[in-house]
Amino acid sequence: MKNYIKFIALALSLSVVSCAPQRTGSSSDETKVEQVFPPIGLYYGMPTAMFGSTPGYEIKPSNLPDYVTYPNDLAKMGLRGKVKSVREKVSTFSWTYTFNTAGNLTDYQFRMDSQGRYGEGAKAEYNEAGELTLLGRNFRGQSPNSHSYSYKKGKLARRSSSHGERLYCYHDSMDVLVPDSIVTNGLTPYLNIKFIQRDDMILVGRMTHKRSSLPGNFSADKAESVMEYAPDGQLKAIRTMYRGVKGYRASVLYGLTEYTYNEQGDVAKKEFYLFTDKAPLTDETLLSTAVHHGIDTFEYRYDGQGNWVSITMGSEPKPTSSIDFNTMSRTIDYYSEEELQATGKEKKDLEEKPFVGMWTFSKTEDMGEGDKYRYRGTIVLNLYEKFMPDGGEEPQWGIVYSGMSNTLGANRNGSYNITDFKIDGNTIKINLEEMCSGAKYSAKLKYNPADKSITMTDVLETYGGDESMAGFIEVPQSVKYSFLRRTTSSK
C-alpha cells in the first residue's frame, strides 16, 4: 500500500512540475519586466500532488483561492489558451479538470482504476464577479463537507467549513492585494502563504504546508519553504526545512530544490538535495554533504497552443517501483469561438435583462426543546414577458412562494402573484396578491449584480384578505434569495 501511495504522489508531481508558467505584462514596455506565474505545484517541490497531500477533511482544490496574485486557475496550473478541460493519464490513474470560460476550475475528478470505483472529486461554484463561493466533494456520494468563500471589496475575506473558518486580514490601504495575516478559528488548513513584493511583482515568499513527501522511505509532517526567483518571477530554487521526519534518524532535515527550464518555460531538470543541517543551504561548497541527491529530467511533446500533451521523465537514482509512471499523456479540449461568443451573449443578456429566473432561500431556527422551524421561499420572475408558472392556469409576471414547517408536524404555505411592478435601476417596487385569500402586499426587490441575489424589503400588508381563507404564511421580511437558474420552470 505504501508503494501505491508513493506512486500516486510521484505521478501527481509529474503533472505539476511540467506545466508551463504563464506570463503577464507588456513586453513592449522596456521599463516593465513581463512577470512569470509559476505553476503552484512547483512550490511544493517533487514528489507532490497537484493540490498538495491534504488531511482527510480537506477538499483537494480548497487552497486555490489562497494564491491571490494569480489571474485564474489556468495560470495556477500552468495552462495556456482558453482551456475547457484536461484529462491526464498514467497507467490506470487519471485526473480530469474542467474549467469555465474565465479560466477557473469547476470540476476535478481523480480515478485510481479504469472502472472508476476508487478516487475523489470536487465541484466549484462562482458568483457573477467570478469569485469562488462554494467548493464541495463530488464523488460517489461522499459527504459534501463544503467550503464556502466570502469576499470584501473583491478580496478573499473568509473561508468556512464544518470544521471552522479562516479570516483573511488586510492592511488598511486598499492598494494592498495580499493578506497581512490570517486568523484561524478551528479550520487549520495544510497550507499557509506569506507573500513578498519585489518591484511591481507580488510573489510567494514563504510557504508552510503539511504532509510533504520526500524521496525513498522518508516522509515529513510539515515543510517550511523559502522561495528564490529570477528577475521575471520564474521560480529558481526552494530552500526547505522538513519537520517531523520519518524514516531517518534525524527528526529535522533540510532540502534544496533547483529548477532549470526549457525554451517553452517548462521544467527541463530538477535537482533535489537533502541535508542533516542547514549550512549547505547557504554554502554551495557543502553540497557534497547531502544525504540524498536526486536529478529528474523532463522531455515534452506539445500541441498547437503550447501545452504539453505527453511527457517523459528520467530519474537518478532510478525509482524502485515496478509500475511505469515516467510517461504521462493528456488530452486537452479548448473552448471554440462559438462557445466564447455564446457565453458573452448570455452575460450581455443578463446585464440588460437581469430580472428573469428563479431565486431561493432557506433557513432553520432552533426553538428549543427539540423543536426546529424551517423557513423556505422561492421567487420566480420574468419582468419582460409573462410566463406560465409550473402548474399555473394564467401567465404571470412573477410568483413568490413561502413555506414553513417544524419538527412537530406544522406546515404552512403561501403563494403570491406579482400583479404589477415598477423597475428603478436594480430596485423593483412590486404589488403581491395571495392566491387563496386575496391578501395584498407591497414590497421592494433589490437586485445585487455581483452575486445575482435578490433581497426582499419593505413588505407592507395593504389588504388582509378573506379571513375564512386564513392560515397562509405571510411574506418574510428582509430575506436574501440566492440566484438558482435563469429559467422560470423547475422542470
C-alpha positions in Angstrom: 0.0 0.0 0.0 2.9 2.4 0.8 4.3 1.8 -2.7 0.9 2.7 -4.1 0.9 5.9 -2.1 4.4 6.8 -3.3 3.4 6.1 -6.9 0.4 8.4 -6.6 2.5 11.2 -5.2 5.2 10.8 -7.9 2.6 10.6 -10.7 0.8 13.7 -9.4 4.1 15.6 -9.2 4.8 14.7 -12.8 1.6 16.5 -13.8 2.7 19.5 -11.7 6.3 20.3 -12.4 5.9 20.0 -16.1 3.3 22.7 -16.5 4.5 25.9 -18.1 4.4 29.2 -16.2 2.1 32.0 -17.5 3.3 35.5 -18.2 1.6 38.9 -17.8 2.7 42.4 -18.7 3.7 44.2 -21.8 6.9 43.1 -23.5 6.9 46.4 -25.4 7.3 48.4 -22.2 11.1 48.4 -21.7 10.7 49.6 -18.1 8.5 46.7 -17.0 9.5 43.0 -16.8 7.0 40.6 -18.0 6.0 38.6 -14.9 6.0 34.8 -14.9 3.4 32.9 -12.8 5.0 29.6 -11.8 2.5 26.6 -11.6 1.7 26.3 -8.0 2.8 22.7 -7.8 6.4 23.9 -8.2 6.2 25.5 -4.7 5.8 22.0 -3.1 8.9 20.6 -4.9 8.7 17.0 -6.0 7.3 14.4 -5.5 4.0 16.0 -4.6 0.4 16.2 -5.6 -1.3 18.9 -7.7 -3.1 20.4 -4.7 -0.8 19.0 -2.0 -1.3 16.0 0.2 -4.3 17.1 2.2 -5.7 15.9 5.6 -8.8 13.8 5.2 -11.3 16.6 6.0 -9.8 18.9 3.3 -11.0 19.1 -0.3 -8.1 18.9 -2.7 -8.5 22.3 -4.6 -9.6 24.2 -1.4 -6.3 26.1 -1.3 -6.6 27.6 -4.8 -8.1 31.0 -3.7 -5.1 31.4 -1.3 -2.9 32.2 -4.4 -4.5 35.7 -4.6 -2.0 37.2 -7.1 -2.7 34.8 -9.9 -5.2 35.8 -12.7 -7.1 32.5 -12.7 -6.8 28.8 -12.1 -5.3 28.1 -15.6 -2.3 30.2 -14.6 -2.0 28.3 -11.3 -1.8 25.1 -13.3 0.5 26.4 -16.0 -2.0 26.1 -18.9 -2.1 28.3 -21.9 -5.1 29.4 -24.1 -8.8 29.0 -23.5 -8.7 25.5 -22.0 -12.0 23.8 -21.4 -10.9 20.5 -19.9 -7.7 18.5 -19.3 -7.5 14.7 -18.8 -4.2 13.3 -17.7 -3.4 9.6 -17.6 -0.6 7.4 -16.4 -1.1 3.6 -16.0 -4.7 3.1 -14.6 -4.6 6.5 -12.9 -6.4 9.5 -14.4 -7.1 13.1 -13.5 -9.8 15.3 -15.1 -10.0 19.1 -14.7 -12.9 21.2 -16.1 -12.7 25.0 -16.4 -15.2 27.8 -17.1 -14.6 30.4 -19.8 -13.0 32.7 -17.1 -10.3 30.0 -16.7 -11.3 28.8 -13.2 -11.8 25.2 -12.1 -15.4 24.0 -11.9 -14.9 20.2 -11.5 -12.0 18.0 -10.5 -12.0 14.1 -10.7 -9.3 11.6 -9.8 -9.6 7.9 -10.5 -7.3 5.2 -9.4 -8.7 2.4 -11.5 -10.0 2.1 -15.1 -13.6 1.3 -13.8 -13.7 4.5 -11.7 -14.5 2.8 -8.5 -11.9 4.5 -6.4 -10.9 8.1 -6.3 -12.2 11.5 -5.3 -13.7 14.6 -6.8 -14.7 18.2 -6.2 -17.1 20.7 -7.7 -16.9 24.5 -7.5 -19.4 27.3 -7.8 -18.8 31.0 -8.6 -20.7 34.3 -8.2 -21.3 36.8 -11.0 -18.0 38.5 -10.2 -16.2 35.3 -11.0 -15.2 34.7 -7.3 -15.3 31.1 -5.9 -18.1 30.9 -3.4 -18.6 27.2 -2.8 -16.4 24.1 -3.1 -17.7 20.6 -2.2 -16.9 17.0 -2.6 -18.3 15.4 -5.8 -17.6 11.6 -6.0 -19.8 8.6 -5.4 -21.9 10.0 -2.6 -19.0 11.4 -0.5 -20.0 13.7 2.4 -20.5 17.2 0.9 -18.3 18.9 3.6 -18.5 22.1 1.6 -16.1 25.0 1.9 -17.7 28.4 1.4 -15.8 31.6 0.5 -16.8 35.2 1.0 -15.2 38.4 -0.2 -15.0 42.0 0.8 -14.3 44.6 -1.8 -13.0 42.0 -4.2 -10.7 40.3 -1.7 -10.9 36.9 -0.1 -12.2 37.6 3.5 -13.3 34.3 4.9 -13.2 30.5 4.2 -15.6 28.4 6.2 -16.5 24.7 6.6 -18.0 22.5 9.3 -14.5 22.4 10.9 -14.3 26.2 11.4 -13.2 29.2 9.5 -10.2 31.2 8.3 -10.3 35.0 8.3 -8.0 36.9 5.9 -6.9 40.3 7.3 -5.5 43.1 5.2 -3.7 46.4 5.7 -6.0 49.5 5.8 -4.7 50.6 2.4 -6.9 49.3 -0.4 -3.8 49.1 -2.6 -2.5 46.1 -0.7 -3.6 42.9 -2.6 -2.4 40.2 -0.3 -3.4 39.3 3.2 -1.3 40.8 6.0 -2.3 38.0 8.4 -4.7 35.0 8.6 -6.7 34.2 11.7 -7.7 30.6 12.1 -10.8 29.6 14.1 -11.0 25.9 14.1 -10.2 25.4 10.4 -6.4 24.6 10.2 -5.6 24.0 6.5 -2.4 22.3 5.4 -1.2 25.5 3.7 -0.1 29.0 4.8 1.5 31.5 2.4 3.5 34.7 3.1 3.8 37.0 0.1 6.7 39.3 -0.7 6.8 42.3 -3.0 9.7 42.9 -5.4 9.4 45.9 -7.7 5.8 45.7 -9.1 5.6 42.0 -8.5 3.9 40.2 -5.6 5.4 36.7 -5.1 5.0 33.7 -2.8 7.9 34.3 -0.4 7.4 31.7 2.3 5.1 28.7 2.5 4.3 26.2 5.2 2.4 23.0 4.2 1.7 19.7 5.9 2.1 16.1 4.8 5.1 16.8 2.5 6.5 13.9 0.6 10.2 13.0 0.5 12.2 10.6 -1.7 12.8 7.0 -0.7 11.3 5.9 2.6 11.4 9.4 4.1 8.4 11.4 5.0 7.7 14.6 7.0 4.8 16.1 8.9 5.5 19.7 7.8 7.6 21.7 5.3 8.6 25.3 5.8 9.9 26.8 2.5 11.6 30.0 1.2 11.4 30.7 -2.5 14.1 32.2 -4.8 13.1 33.8 -8.1 14.6 35.1 -11.4 14.1 38.8 -12.2 10.9 37.9 -14.2 9.4 35.9 -11.3 10.3 32.5 -12.6 10.9 30.1 -9.6 14.6 29.2 -9.4 15.0 27.4 -6.1 13.3 26.4 -2.9 15.1 26.0 0.5 13.0 23.9 2.9 13.1 22.7 6.5 11.3 19.5 7.0 9.9 18.8 10.5 8.6 15.5 11.9 10.8 13.4 9.6 10.0 9.7 9.5 12.3 7.0 8.1 15.6 8.7 9.1 17.5 9.1 12.4 17.0 12.9 12.5 13.6 14.4 13.0 14.5 17.5 11.0 16.0 17.6 7.5 16.9 20.5 5.1 16.2 20.4 1.4 17.3 22.4 -1.6 15.3 22.2 -4.9 16.7 23.8 -8.0 14.8 24.2 -11.4 16.1 24.5 -14.9 13.7 25.4 -17.7 13.4 24.7 -21.5 12.6 27.3 -24.1 8.9 26.8 -23.7 9.2 27.7 -20.0 8.6 24.1 -18.7 10.8 22.4 -16.2 13.6 20.6 -18.0 15.6 19.5 -15.0 15.0 19.4 -11.3 17.8 18.7 -8.7 16.9 17.9 -5.1 19.3 17.8 -2.2 18.6 16.6 1.3 20.9 17.5 4.3 21.0 16.9 8.0 21.9 20.6 8.8 21.1 23.9 7.1 24.7 25.0 6.4 24.7 23.7 2.8 21.6 25.8 2.1 23.8 28.9 2.3 27.2 27.5 1.4 27.2 25.7 -2.0 30.7 24.3 -1.4 29.0 21.8 1.0 26.5 20.3 -1.5 28.5 17.1 -1.5 27.4 16.5 2.1 23.9 15.7 1.0 22.3 12.5 2.4 20.3 12.4 -0.8 20.8 13.9 -4.2 18.3 13.3 -7.0 18.0 14.6 -10.6 14.8 14.4 -12.6 14.8 15.4 -16.3 11.7 16.0 -18.5 11.0 15.8 -22.2 7.8 17.0 -23.8 5.6 16.9 -26.9 3.4 20.0 -27.4 0.1 20.9 -29.1 -0.6 24.0 -31.1 -1.4 26.1 -28.1 1.9 25.4 -26.4 0.6 23.0 -23.8 2.3 19.6 -23.5 0.3 16.5 -24.4 2.9 13.9 -23.4 5.9 13.9 -21.1 8.7 11.5 -20.3 10.7 11.7 -17.1 14.1 10.3 -16.3 15.3 10.0 -12.7 18.6 9.4 -11.0 18.7 7.4 -8.8 16.1 5.3 -10.7 12.9 4.6 -8.8 12.3 1.1 -7.5 8.6 0.9 -8.4 7.7 -1.8 -10.9 5.0 0.5 -12.4 6.0 2.8 -15.2 5.0 6.3 -14.0 7.7 8.0 -16.1 5.4 8.6 -19.0 2.2 10.6 -18.9 -0.2 11.7 -21.6 -3.0 14.2 -21.5 -5.9 15.3 -23.7 -6.8 19.0 -23.8 -10.0 20.5 -25.1 -10.4 24.2 -25.8 -13.4 26.5 -26.0 -14.4 27.3 -29.5 -15.0 30.8 -30.7 -18.7 30.0 -30.9 -18.8 28.9 -27.3 -17.0 32.0 -26.1 -19.4 34.2 -28.1 -22.4 32.4 -26.7 -21.1 33.0 -23.2 -20.5 36.6 -23.9 -24.1 36.9 -25.3 -25.5 35.3 -22.1 -23.6 37.7 -20.0 -24.8 40.6 -22.0 -28.4 39.4 -21.8 -28.1 39.1 -18.0 -26.8 42.7 -17.8 -29.6 44.0 -20.0 -32.4 41.8 -18.6 -31.4 40.6 -15.1 -35.0 40.1 -13.8 -35.5 36.7 -15.4 -35.1 33.4 -13.4 -35.5 31.7 -10.1 -34.2 32.6 -6.7 -34.5 30.7 -3.4 -33.8 30.9 0.3 -33.8 28.5 3.2 -33.1 28.9 6.9 -33.6 26.9 10.1 -34.3 28.3 13.6 -33.9 26.2 16.8 -36.8 27.0 19.1 -35.6 24.8 21.9 -36.8 21.5 23.4 -36.0 19.7 20.1 -38.3 21.9 18.0 -36.9 23.4 14.9 -38.6 25.7 12.3 -37.5 25.6 8.7 -38.4 28.5 6.5 -38.1 28.4 2.7 -39.0 30.6 -0.2 -38.8 30.9 -3.9 -39.1 33.9 -6.3 -39.8 33.3 -10.0 -39.7 36.2 -12.3 -39.8 37.3 -15.9 -40.5 41.1 -15.8 -40.0 41.4 -19.6 -42.6 38.8 -20.8 -45.3 37.0 -18.9 -44.8 33.2 -18.4 -46.9 30.2 -17.5 -45.9 29.1 -14.0 -45.4 25.3 -13.3 -49.0 24.1 -12.6 -50.4 27.5 -13.2 -53.5 28.4 -15.2 -52.7 32.0 -16.3 -49.5 33.8 -17.4 -47.8 35.8 -14.7 -45.0 38.4 -14.3 -43.8 36.7 -11.2 -44.7 34.5 -8.2 -43.4 34.4 -4.6 -43.7 31.1 -2.8 -43.2 31.0 1.0 -43.3 28.0 3.4 -42.7 27.0 7.0 -42.5 23.6 8.7 -41.4 22.3 12.0 -40.4 19.1 13.7 -43.8 18.8 15.4 -45.5 18.5 12.0 -46.8 22.0 11.4 -46.8 23.1 7.8 -47.9 26.5 6.4 -47.5 27.8 2.8 -48.3 30.9 0.9 -48.3 31.7 -2.9 -48.3 35.3 -4.2 -48.7 36.6 -7.7 -46.9 39.8 -8.7 -49.8 41.9 -10.0 -47.8 44.9 -11.1 -44.3 46.3 -10.7 -42.0 49.3 -11.4 -38.3 48.9 -12.2 -35.9 51.6 -11.0 -32.4 50.5 -11.7 -31.6 47.5 -9.6 -34.7 48.0 -7.4 -38.2 46.8 -8.2 -41.4 48.0 -6.5 -43.9 45.2 -6.6 -47.5 44.5 -5.5 -48.4 41.0 -4.4 -51.7 39.1 -4.0 -52.0 35.9 -2.1 -53.7 33.3 -4.4 -56.2 31.8 -2.0 -57.1 34.6 0.5 -56.6 37.6 -1.8 -54.4 39.3 0.8 -52.4 42.1 -0.7 -48.9 43.4 0.0 -46.4 45.9 -1.4 -42.7 45.3 -1.2 -39.3 46.0 -2.8 -36.9 43.7 -4.5 -33.3 44.7 -4.5 -31.0 43.0 -7.1 -27.3 42.6 -6.5 -25.4 42.2 -9.8 -22.3 40.9 -8.0 -23.9 37.6 -7.0 -27.3 37.9 -8.8 -29.1 37.7 -5.5 -32.4 39.4 -4.7 -33.3 40.8 -1.3 -37.0 41.5 -0.4 -37.5 44.5 1.8 -40.2 47.0 2.9 -43.0 44.3 3.0 -46.3 46.0 3.9 -49.8 44.5 4.1 -52.3 46.6 2.2 -55.4 44.3 2.4 -56.0 41.5 4.9 -57.9 39.2 2.5 -60.7 36.7 3.2 -60.4 35.7 6.9 -62.1 32.4 6.1 -59.1 31.5 4.0 -56.5 32.5 6.7 -53.7 30.1 7.6 -51.2 31.0 4.8 -47.7 32.2 5.8 -47.0 35.8 5.3 -44.3 37.1 3.0 -41.0 37.1 5.0 -39.3 40.4 5.7 -35.7 41.3 4.7 -34.8 38.0 3.2 -32.0 37.4 0.7 -32.8 35.0 -2.1 -29.9 33.3 -3.8 -29.9 33.0 -7.6 -30.7 29.5 -8.7 -31.2 29.4 -12.5 -32.1 31.6 -15.5 -35.4 29.9 -16.3 -38.9 30.2 -14.8 -39.5 26.4 -14.7 -38.1 23.9 -12.3 -38.7 21.1 -14.9 
